[in-house]
Amino acid sequence: MGGRSPFGLPYGSLRGRVVTAAPSNCPDAQCQRKPQESGEAAGDHGRGGSGCSPSPGLGRQTPGPHRAEGGSRDYAKERYGVSSMIQSQEKPDRVLVRVSDLTVHRADEVVWVRARVHTSRAKGKQCFLVLRQQQFNVQALVAVGDHASKQMVKFAANINKESIVDVEGIVRKVNQKIGSCTQQDVELHVQKIYVISLAEPRLPLQLDDAVRPEVEGEEEGRATVNQDTRLDNRVIDLRTSTSQAVFRLQSGICQLFRETLINKGFVEIQTPKIISAASEGGANVFTVSYFKNNAYLAQSPQLYKQMCICADFEKVFCIGPVFRAEDSNTHRHLTEFVGLDIEMAFNYHYHEVVEEIADTLVQIFKGLQERFQTEIRTVNKQFPCEPFKFLEPTLRLEYCEALAMLREAGIEMGDEEDLSTPNEKLLGRLVKEKYDTDFYILDKYPLAVRPFYTMPDPRNPKQSNSYDMFMRGEEILSGAQRIHDPQLLTERALHHGIDLEKIKAYIDSFRFGAPPHAGGGIGLERVTMLFLGLHNVRQTSMFPRDPKRLTP
């Protein structure tokens, strides 16, 4: 097939890969109106005036010269087609405009846009497209006129969904808002359209189905996409506006975590993930072959955080993967997740650390509400949720107070019994009713339910200087003052039946003088899930790992 691409390169054949795409539903009520005349702006902008031939398969077109019905030549043949593969042959000076920047301020400008074809529909002598770029989309119109022939309209209407196209068009202000698009005040009147990367004609899931609220789908009898289908086809699912919003907000959590702690004088560290012994002394570790020995994937960076405190860094944090070989198939457990870890030396009381961590989380919540309102609203369209509430300063309850609230609600629990997941959730509801907050601290856990390295409470031998933090009734951080005395640490390890030889390096790190310190680990995916009011941590893990899922 002859012709030159808009980059001055020859067009290639698709070798029969392409089939006609089924037209989608009309993107907006504006399909019913008469389109404005195209072709009011002058010709070619930037490099690429030569155009191309359409694919032989796309839109059931045939090879050879473009001819309109009745044998007349296709006058728009240079303005549409399938581009040859971009292999970095040259660097045209064309400027591609972001879809999010298509506003009324660009009205009547001629622009180039690269986007995906979200939907298309032909209606008479015109075709409506919705062009999507990440979480933004705009309506585009191809209408027979000076720049577009009937063949060009037909070609545009039959481009497979999710194909990537380069479009030249005039930005036009519309009289009636386009409610189905993020860019509601303008549409793009297409003058040229070239397929840059063609999608297969059959998609494993439809993006419109994947963003439909489940309740709406049930009421209207329309399809929704189940979780396994989403995760099996994660690359497609991540293109949805909801997924784009979730992971942009999650990126914001990491950014705010880092910003806040650096401003507080913390140092970011990187810790090993391949270690010689179980970092928390437990059995729930992944064993890996390490040359002629066995090694383990780190359950947490705690040993190395504490070593950095002993090395006089005073305040450290890290962001990195954490591995837990727990056969837990719950809504909130993963075998690999991202840990936001903090460790800090304090002067006289571990509450100095508790207050610092709580303030860090509050700064994150405030930052998300200030910077990510668009993403929050996008997620709420599919998953409606009450706005996340928190207090300043953060509410802190002691464990005995929580037990009293639960017992008053009819729950029978012993003084040294740990909270079950249902009781955590119930407590969260009780706290919300009484204090009107979704975020709180539970302090002074029973020593019997905490790890061996937890500092005992000096006033009550059954309690400990440890704490958890909760969002919407679910734990997102577990922390404590660490035992920094090697003799007491040895005693507590023996009490828990731990082989001292396996944690020798850990105990030895405190033999050369260690300041009092405390810290905690936060699960990034849980924070994202609970802030947005989602119901499964797999929705906030880009490529989740659990006991039943190792791919993609």
N, C-alpha and C positions, 0 to 999 in steps of 0.2 A: 504494500500500500504506500503510495507516494505522499508527498507533502512534507512540510516542515513544522515542527512543534513551535509553540510560542517562545521557546528558548533558542530557536534557530537550529533545532536538531531534527533528524528525520523521525517520522512516526513509525511505530512498530505494529505488527499484527498481534491480536490476542489469541490467535490460533484456536478459535472456537470455544474459548473458555466462557464467554459471556452469553447469558441468556436474557431475554426481556424480563425486566423487573415488573412485578404487579404494581399497579398504581395504588398509592395509599389513600387514606381518607383525606378530604380537603383540610388543609391546615387551619383555615379560618373562615369565618362567615364572609370575608371579603372576596372569596372565590366567586360569589354571586354577582359582584359588581363588574362593570366594564373597566378594563385596565386602562391606565393612562397611556398615552402614546409613548413608545420608546424611540430612541434615536435622536433625541433633542440635543445631545451633547456631541462634540466633535470626536473625530476618530481615535486612533490608537494612542495609548499612553504607555510609556516605557518600551522595553524591547519586546518583540513578539508580534509583529504585524502580519505574519505570513499564514497563521492558522494551520488546520490539518483536516484530514479526512476522518469521517466517523468509522468506528469499528464495524467490521462486517457482521458481527453478531449482535451488537448493541442496538436495540430497537428494531431488530429484524431488518437491518439495512443490508444492501448488497454492495460488493466491491465495484469499483469503477467510478466514472464521472458522476457527480451529484446531479440528478435531474429531478425537477419538480414534476407533479402530476401533469400529464399532457405533453411531456417531453421537454419542457423548458428547463434550463440549467438552474441549479440551486445557487442563488446569489449570495447565500450566507455560508457557503462551504468552508471559507477560511476562518470562520468564527466559532467553530465547535469541532469536537472530535476527541479521540483517545490519544493522549500523549505517549510518546515512547518513554521507557524507563529513565528516570533521572539518575544518572551515574556520575554526577559532579563534573560534567564536561566543561561547564563554564558558569560564570556568576553574573547573571543579568542584573541590571540596576533597578529592576522593578521593586516597588515597595508594596508589601502585602499589609493590608489594614486588618486589625483585630476586629472580630465580630462585636465584641463588647464596646468598641469605639464607634460603631455605627449609630449615631444619634442625629437629632435634628440639626446639630451644629455642623454636620457634614452635608446637609441637604444640597442637592444639585451637584455634588462633587462626583467625579468619575473615579472609582476605586477598584483595586484588585483585592480579592479575598480568597483565602484557601480554607476550605471547611469540608465537613462531611455532609452528604445528602441524608438528611434525617427522614424526610418524607417527600413524595412528589405526586402530583396529580395533574393530568391534562384535562382541559375543559375547552372544547372547541379549538380556537386558534391560539390558545394560551396554555401555559403550564405554570402551576404554582409549586415552588420548592420551599422546604424549610432547610436552611443551611445551619449546621451546628458546629460550634467550636468550643470544646470543653463544656462548661455549664451555660454557655450563651448560645442563642440562636436567633435567626432573622429570616423573615419571609422574603423570597425572591420570586420574581415574575419574568417568565420568558414569553413574549407575545409577538405574534407575526407583525412585522413592521419593517422599517428601514434596515434594521440590524439583524432581525431574526426571520428566517423562512419557516414554512410549515415543517420541513425536514428537521430544522434545528429544534423546534418545539417538540417534535416527536422524539428526537434523540434525548433531549433533557428529561422528558417524562419517563423514559425507560432506563435511566441510569440506576443501577442497583443501589438499594439502601446501604448506607455506611461507606459508600465509595467516597474517595477524597477528590475534590474538584478545585480547579482554579477558575474563578469567575471574575470577569470585568463587568461592572455595572454602574448605573447612576443611582445615588442615594436619593430617594424621594420621600418627602413627608407625606403621611397618610391622614385622612380626615377622621377616620374611626380607628381607635386603638386595636392593635392585633393582640388579642388576649392570650393566644396560644404561644406567643414568643416572648423572650426576654426583652428584645428590642421592639417595643410596642408602638413607637411613634414613627418608624420609618420602614420602608421596604426597599429592596434592591431590584432595579430594573436591568435585567441581564442583557449585555451586548455581546459577550463572548463566554463560552463555557468549555473547559477542557478537563477530561478525566485524567487525574494524576495517578491514582491507584484504585483499581477496580475491586470491589468486594464481591465475594461469591453471592450468587442470587438467593440462596437459602441461608438465613441466619438461625443459629441455635436458640435464640430467644429474641423477642421483639422489645426494643427499648421502651416503647410506650407501655407495654404490659409490665415491664420491670419497675416502672415508677408509679404504677397505679396503687393507691391505698387498698389494702386487702378488703376492708369493709365496702368500699365503693365497688370493687370487683364482684363481691358476693351479691350486693344489692342489684347490680345491673346485669349480672350474668356474664361479665366480661373476664377475660383471662388475667391471671396474675402469675408471677413466676416464683416457684418454690426455692428454698435456700440451696438445695443440692444442685439444681439446675444453674443457679447463679454462680456457685463456686466451681462447678465443672467447666463453666464458660466465663471465667472471671475477667478475662480481657474485655469481653463485650459488656459484662455487667458493670465494670469500672467506668465505662463511658457514660453511664446514666448521670443525669444532673444530680441525683441524690448521692451517688457514690463519689462524684467529683466534689461535692460539698463536704461530705464526711471526711475525706482524706485531706482536703485543704484545711479544714478546721483542725484535724489531728496534727498536721504540720505546724499550725499555729500554736498548739499546746507545747510542742517541743521548743519552738522559738521563744515563747513566753517563759517557759521554764528556764531556758538558758539565759535569756536577758535578765530575768529577775535575780537569779542567783549570782550572775557575774556582777550585777549592780550591788549585791550584798557582800561582795568580796570573796566569793567562792572561786575555786579553781576547777576547771573541767579536766577530768582524767579519763584514760582508757585502760581497761583492765582485761586480763587474759580470759578467754572463754574455754580454753583447754587447760584443765587443771589436774593435779596429781591425786586429789582426794575429794570426796563429796564436801562441798563448801559449807553445807549446813549439817553435816554429820548424819544425814539420812540415807535411805536406800533409793529414793526416787530420783536417780540420776541416769543419764544415758552414758553407757560405756563405749569408748571408741578405741580402736587399735592405734597405738602410738609407738611405731617402730616395733621393738620387741616387748613392749610393755603395754599395759592398759592405762588409759587416761579417761577423764570424765568431762562432759560438757557442764559448764558452771551453772549451778542453781541460782546463784546471785553473785554480785561482785563484792560481797560484804568483807571477806578476808582482806581484799586488796584496798578497799576503802579504809578499813581500820589501820592497815599498815601505813597508808598515806598520812593518817592522823598521827600515828606514832613517829612518822618522819617529819612532823612539824608543818604540814600543809594547812592544818587547823580546820579549813572548811573546803570540802570537795564534793563534786557531783559527777555523775556519768550517765550517759544515755546509751543503751546497748541491749543486745538480745539476752534473754534469760531462758534457760531450758529446764523443764520439769517433766520427768518421766512418770507422771501420774495418770492412771487410767481413768480419767474423769471426763465423762461425756455430758457435761452440764452446759448451761447457757453462758457461763462466765469463765470457763477454764480452757486454756490452750496449753499445748506442750512446748510451744515457743512463743514468747511475747517480748515486747519492748519494755525494759525497766527504766524508770526515771529514779535514780538512786541518789540519796543525800547522806553525807556523814559529816559530823561537826563536833569539834571540841567545845566544851562549855566551861564556865567558871565554877559555879557552885550548885546548879540545879538543872536536871535534864529538861525541865519545862522551858529553859532558854531555847533549846532545840525544837521542842514541840511548837512553840510560838513562831519560830522562824519557818518551819515547814508549813504550818497552817497559813501564815501570811503569804508564803510563796504560792500556795494553791489559790488563795483568794485573789492574788494578783493575776493569776492565770484566768480565773473565772471572769474577772472584770475586763481583762484584755480581750477575751473571746466575745463578750457582749458588746464591746466597743468596736472591734475590728471585723467581726465575722457575722454580722446580722444577716447579710445576704445568704450565707451558707446555712445559718440556723433556720431561716424562713424556708429555704429550699427543702431541707430535710423534714421540716414540720408539715409541709404539704403532703408528703407521703406517710409520715409517722407523726401525727399530732401529739403534742406533749406540752404540759405546763412549763412555763419558764423556770429555769433553775434558780433557786433561792439560797442565799447564804447570809450570815451575819458577820458584822465586824465589831468587836473581835469575835473569833469563832467560838461557838458553844463548846464547852468541855464538860463532860459528865464523867463521874467515876463509875467503875463497873458495878459497884454495889447499888448505885442509884438506878442504873439500867435494870438490874435484877428486880428492884422494887417496882419499877414501872411494868415489867413483864408479869410479875406475880400478881399485880393489881389487875392485869388484863386476863388473868386465869392461867398463866403458864407456870408449871412447876419445874423449878431448876434448883440444883444445889449451888452452894456458894463457890465451889471450885470447878464448876462445869463450864465448858466453852459454849459459845453461842452457835447454834445450828443456823443454816441458811434461812429457814422459815422464821426463826426467832429474830435474826438480824433484820429481815424485811419488816416484821411486825414492829420491832423497836423503831425502825425508821419512820413508820407511819405514826407511831405514838409521839415521837419527837417532833414530827412535822405538825401534828395537831396542837401540841403544847407550846412549841417554841417557834413555829413557822419558819423552819430552815431545812434545806435538803442536805446540808453539810455540817457534820459535827465530829467531835473527837470523843472517843471512849478511852478512859485512862485507868491505870491501876488494875490490869488484868490479873487473874489468879496466876501465881507462879507455876502451878502444876501444868498449865496448858501452854506455856511458852518455852522456847528453845533454851538449851543449857547455858547459852552465853548471856542470858537476860539478867540484869542486875536485880537482886531481891529488894523489896521495900524494907528499909531499915526499921520501920515502926511496926510492920505487920508481916511476919514470916510467910504468910499464905498469899501475900500480894507481891506484885513486881512493879518495877519502874518501866512499864511498857504501855503501849497505846496503839489503837487502830484509828483510822479515819474513814469516814463513811460518806458516800454520796447516794442519795435516794434509797437509803436502807441497805446498801451493799458496800462491803469493805473495798477500799481502793489503796490503802496503805497499811502496812504493819511495821511497827518500829519499837525501839526500846533504847534505854541506856544499856550500853554493853559493859560486861565485866572487863575491866582493864587491869585487874590484879591476877597474875598467873597462878597464884596459889588457890584463890577462890574459884578461878576458872577451871582448874584441875578438879577441885572438889565437885563442882556442879556437873562436869562431864562424867565423872565416875558415878554420880548419883543417877544420871540418865543412862548408864550402861554403855557409854561410848568408849571405843578402843582408843586409848590415849596416843598410841603410835600413829594412828591415822590422822590425828589433828595436832601432831607435834609442832609442825611449822606454824600453825595458828597460835598455839599457846606461847611458843618461843618469841613471837613478834612482840610480846608484852614484857619481856624480861629486861629490857634496857630503858625502862622509863616510858610510861604511856599516860597522856593526859586523860582525864575523864571525858567521855564522848558518847554521843548517841546519834541515831540516824533512822533511816527507813527506806523502803522501796515502794515505788508507786507503779502500778500497771497502766501503761499508756492506753491500751485498748479499752480497759475498763473505764478510765476517766472519760474517754471519748463517748463510749456507749452510754454512760450514766448522765453525762452533761446533756446529751441530745435526747435522752429518754428512750433509747433503743432497747431492744429486748434480747439481743444475742451478740456476744462479743465477736462472733465471726463477721458481723456486719462492719466491724471497725478494725479488722485485721485484713490487710491487703491481700495476702495469700495465706490464709489460716492453716495452722498445723494443730491437729488433735489426734487422739488415738486411732481414728478411722480415716484420716486424710493426710496424705503426704504429697499430693499433686493438686493443681499445677504448682 
